[in-house]
Amino acid sequence: MTTSPPPRPQDVEADVDVVLPCLNEAEALPWVLARVPDGWRALVVDNGSTDGSADVARALGATVVDEPRRGFGAACHAGLTAATADIVCFCDCDASLDPALLVPFVREVRDGTADLVLGRRRPRSLGAWPAHARAGNLALARMLRRRTGLRLHDLGPLRAARREPLLTLGLTDRRSGYPLQMVVRAADAGWHVTEHDVPYLPRTGASKVTGTWRGTWQAVRDMSRVLAEAPVRQGAHR
């Protein structure tokens, strides 16, 4: 895990909510929440944890949102609808990604140079990103390029955008396809989407989605279904 200090209060923008979908991440939560920049609100969306994750999050000062309906998309969307800040960020809650890396993402959104900023994961060790998960992600990125024209390399969970435009996208997927649907519908709406390299660390605990070939295949199926959707034209929001 990175040992660099989190950004100082004077180095970050205020009025930001960070959505952290959580399913049995009690072990990772202390590090993750300590990395959220001062002045930002951490929204830990508990998705049916049985290890006391919600209690750990509350004890560490996070706002806990309960989402009993299982699914990564269900947790992410519950956090988005509970958010009140102008800018909303998303980050996994397993310590594989550092929330402090979102600071330049937020500045890019606030400055108007991008509407949606994504993190391109760069593994820091051989075990950080299993080969099957990487292969599935690469295949989806290629399909996304054919569908939207966006030349992205990753569909990772680290991202930032303004809350109200996100809500206008009308996201409906509540499983693994949620992150991809966000990008597809943003592209259909004419958003400017950018991508920046971020270090990807070995996660704490077992993966709920891409830790196995079966989980990866299910995620690919969910996302392939999203790519097959007809374009939804919301219109450019800028």
C-alpha positions as CSV (number, residue, x, y, z in Angstrom):
1,M,0.0,0.0,0.0
2,T,1.1,3.5,-0.7
3,T,2.8,5.3,2.3
4,S,2.6,8.8,1.0
5,P,0.5,11.1,3.2
6,P,-3.0,12.0,2.1
7,P,-3.5,15.5,0.6
8,R,-3.6,18.3,3.1
9,P,-6.9,20.3,3.5
10,Q,-5.5,23.3,1.6
11,D,-4.6,21.0,-1.3
12,V,-8.1,19.7,-2.1
13,E,-11.5,20.9,-3.2
14,A,-14.4,20.8,-0.9
15,D,-18.0,19.7,-1.6
16,V,-17.1,16.1,-2.7
17,D,-18.7,12.8,-1.8
18,V,-16.8,9.5,-2.2
19,V,-19.0,6.5,-2.8
20,L,-17.4,3.3,-1.4
21,P,-19.5,0.2,-2.2
22,C,-18.7,-2.3,0.6
23,L,-19.3,-6.0,1.2
24,N,-17.3,-7.5,4.0
25,E,-14.4,-5.0,3.9
26,A,-13.9,-4.5,7.7
27,E,-10.1,-5.2,7.3
28,A,-9.6,-2.7,4.5
29,L,-11.8,0.1,5.8
30,P,-9.3,1.8,8.2
31,W,-6.7,2.3,5.4
32,V,-9.3,3.3,2.8
33,L,-11.1,5.9,5.0
34,A,-7.8,7.3,6.2
35,R,-6.9,8.0,2.6
36,V,-10.1,10.0,1.8
37,P,-9.0,13.7,1.6
38,D,-9.9,15.9,4.5
39,G,-13.2,17.8,3.9
40,W,-14.6,15.1,1.6
41,R,-17.5,12.9,2.8
42,A,-17.1,9.1,2.7
43,L,-20.3,7.3,1.9
44,V,-19.8,3.6,2.7
45,V,-22.6,1.7,1.1
46,D,-23.0,-1.5,3.1
47,N,-24.2,-4.2,0.7
48,G,-25.1,-6.9,3.2
49,S,-21.8,-7.3,5.1
50,T,-21.6,-9.9,7.8
51,D,-18.2,-8.9,9.2
52,G,-19.2,-5.7,11.0
53,S,-18.1,-3.4,8.1
54,A,-20.9,-0.9,8.8
55,D,-19.9,-0.6,12.5
56,V,-16.2,-0.1,11.6
57,A,-17.1,2.6,9.0
58,R,-19.3,4.5,11.5
59,A,-16.6,4.3,14.2
60,L,-14.2,5.8,11.7
61,G,-16.5,8.7,10.9
62,A,-18.0,7.6,7.6
63,T,-21.6,8.0,6.6
64,V,-23.1,4.5,6.2
65,V,-25.8,3.9,3.6
66,D,-27.6,0.6,3.8
67,E,-28.3,-1.2,0.5
68,P,-29.7,-4.7,1.1
69,R,-30.1,-5.5,-2.6
70,R,-26.9,-7.4,-3.6
71,G,-25.0,-6.1,-6.6
72,F,-22.1,-3.8,-7.2
73,G,-24.3,-1.5,-9.3
74,A,-27.0,-1.5,-6.6
75,A,-24.4,-0.3,-4.0
76,C,-22.9,2.3,-6.3
77,H,-26.3,3.8,-7.2
78,A,-27.5,3.8,-3.6
79,G,-24.4,5.9,-2.9
80,L,-25.0,8.2,-5.8
81,T,-28.7,8.8,-4.8
82,A,-27.6,9.4,-1.2
83,A,-24.9,11.9,-2.2
84,T,-25.5,15.6,-1.9
85,A,-22.2,17.1,-3.0
86,D,-21.7,18.8,-6.4
87,I,-19.0,16.2,-7.4
88,V,-19.3,12.5,-6.7
89,C,-16.4,10.1,-6.8
90,F,-16.4,6.3,-6.8
91,C,-13.7,4.0,-5.3
92,D,-13.5,0.3,-4.4
93,C,-13.4,-0.3,-0.7
94,D,-10.9,-3.2,-0.7
95,A,-7.7,-1.1,-0.5
96,S,-6.7,-1.8,-4.1
97,L,-7.1,1.8,-5.0
98,D,-6.1,4.9,-3.1
99,P,-9.0,7.5,-2.7
100,A,-6.4,10.3,-2.4
101,L,-5.7,9.7,-6.1
102,L,-9.1,11.3,-6.9
103,V,-7.9,14.8,-6.1
104,P,-6.7,15.6,-9.6
105,F,-9.8,13.9,-11.0
106,V,-12.0,16.3,-9.1
107,R,-10.0,19.3,-10.2
108,E,-10.4,18.3,-13.8
109,V,-14.2,17.9,-13.4
110,R,-14.5,21.2,-11.5
111,D,-12.3,23.1,-14.1
112,G,-14.6,21.8,-16.9
113,T,-11.8,20.1,-18.8
114,A,-13.6,16.7,-18.4
115,D,-17.1,15.5,-17.6
116,L,-16.1,12.0,-16.4
117,V,-12.6,11.1,-15.3
118,L,-11.6,7.4,-15.0
119,G,-8.6,5.7,-13.5
120,R,-6.6,3.3,-15.7
121,R,-5.3,0.6,-13.3
122,R,-1.6,-0.1,-13.4
123,P,-0.8,-3.2,-11.3
124,R,2.0,-2.8,-8.8
125,S,2.6,-6.5,-8.4
126,L,1.9,-9.7,-10.4
127,G,-0.9,-10.7,-8.1
128,A,-2.7,-7.4,-8.0
129,W,-4.8,-8.1,-11.1
130,P,-5.3,-11.7,-12.1
131,A,-4.8,-12.6,-15.8
132,H,-8.4,-13.6,-16.4
133,A,-9.7,-10.3,-15.0
134,R,-7.3,-8.3,-17.1
135,A,-8.2,-10.2,-20.2
136,G,-11.9,-9.7,-19.6
137,N,-11.3,-6.0,-19.0
138,L,-9.3,-5.7,-22.2
139,A,-12.0,-7.4,-24.3
140,L,-14.7,-5.1,-22.9
141,A,-12.5,-2.0,-23.6
142,R,-12.3,-3.0,-27.2
143,M,-16.0,-3.6,-27.4
144,L,-16.6,-0.2,-25.8
145,R,-14.4,1.4,-28.4
146,R,-16.5,-0.1,-31.2
147,R,-19.7,0.9,-29.5
148,T,-18.8,4.5,-28.6
149,G,-15.5,5.5,-30.2
150,L,-14.0,6.1,-26.8
151,R,-10.3,5.0,-26.8
152,L,-10.2,3.8,-23.2
153,H,-8.0,1.0,-21.8
154,D,-9.8,0.3,-18.5
155,L,-13.3,0.3,-17.0
156,G,-12.0,0.6,-13.5
157,P,-14.0,1.8,-10.5
158,L,-12.0,4.9,-9.6
159,R,-13.9,7.8,-11.2
160,A,-15.3,11.3,-10.7
161,A,-18.1,13.4,-12.2
162,R,-20.8,15.9,-11.2
163,R,-23.7,14.4,-9.3
164,E,-26.7,16.0,-11.2
165,P,-25.5,15.1,-14.7
166,L,-24.8,11.5,-13.4
167,L,-28.4,11.2,-12.2
168,T,-29.7,12.3,-15.6
169,L,-28.0,9.3,-17.3
170,G,-30.8,7.2,-15.9
171,L,-28.5,4.3,-15.0
172,T,-30.4,1.0,-14.6
173,D,-27.9,-1.8,-14.2
174,R,-27.5,-3.0,-10.7
175,R,-24.8,-5.6,-11.1
176,S,-21.4,-5.7,-12.7
177,G,-22.5,-3.7,-15.7
178,Y,-23.0,-0.4,-13.8
179,P,-19.5,1.1,-14.3
180,L,-19.7,0.3,-18.1
181,Q,-23.2,1.6,-18.4
182,M,-22.1,4.9,-16.9
183,V,-19.4,5.3,-19.5
184,V,-21.6,4.2,-22.4
185,R,-24.4,6.6,-21.5
186,A,-22.0,9.4,-20.9
187,A,-20.6,8.9,-24.3
188,D,-24.1,8.8,-25.9
189,A,-24.8,12.1,-24.1
190,G,-21.7,13.7,-25.6
191,W,-19.6,13.9,-22.4
192,H,-15.9,14.4,-22.5
193,V,-14.3,11.3,-20.9
194,T,-10.7,11.2,-19.8
195,E,-8.5,8.4,-18.4
196,H,-5.4,8.6,-16.2
197,D,-3.0,6.0,-14.9
198,V,-3.4,5.0,-11.3
199,P,-1.4,2.4,-9.3
200,Y,-3.4,-0.8,-8.6
201,L,-2.5,-2.6,-5.4
202,P,-3.3,-6.1,-4.2
203,R,-6.8,-6.1,-2.7
204,T,-7.5,-7.0,0.9
205,G,-9.6,-10.1,1.1
206,A,-11.3,-12.1,-1.6
207,S,-12.7,-10.5,-4.8
208,K,-16.5,-10.7,-5.1
209,V,-16.6,-10.2,-8.8
210,T,-13.3,-11.0,-10.7
211,G,-11.5,-13.3,-8.3
212,T,-12.5,-16.3,-10.3
213,W,-13.0,-17.2,-13.9
214,R,-16.7,-17.7,-13.2
215,G,-17.0,-14.3,-11.6
216,T,-15.2,-12.7,-14.5
217,W,-17.4,-14.4,-17.0
218,Q,-20.5,-13.2,-15.2
219,A,-19.1,-9.6,-15.2
220,V,-18.4,-9.9,-18.9
221,R,-21.9,-11.1,-19.6
222,D,-23.4,-8.2,-17.6
223,M,-21.3,-5.7,-19.4
224,S,-21.9,-7.3,-22.9
225,R,-25.6,-6.8,-22.2
226,V,-25.0,-3.1,-21.5
227,L,-23.1,-2.8,-24.8
228,A,-26.0,-4.3,-26.7
229,E,-28.4,-1.6,-25.4
230,A,-29.7,0.9,-28.0
231,P,-28.2,4.4,-27.5
232,V,-30.0,6.5,-25.0
233,R,-29.8,10.2,-26.0
234,Q,-29.9,12.5,-23.1
235,G,-28.2,15.3,-24.9
236,A,-24.9,17.0,-23.9
237,H,-25.2,18.6,-20.5
238,R,-22.4,21.2,-20.8
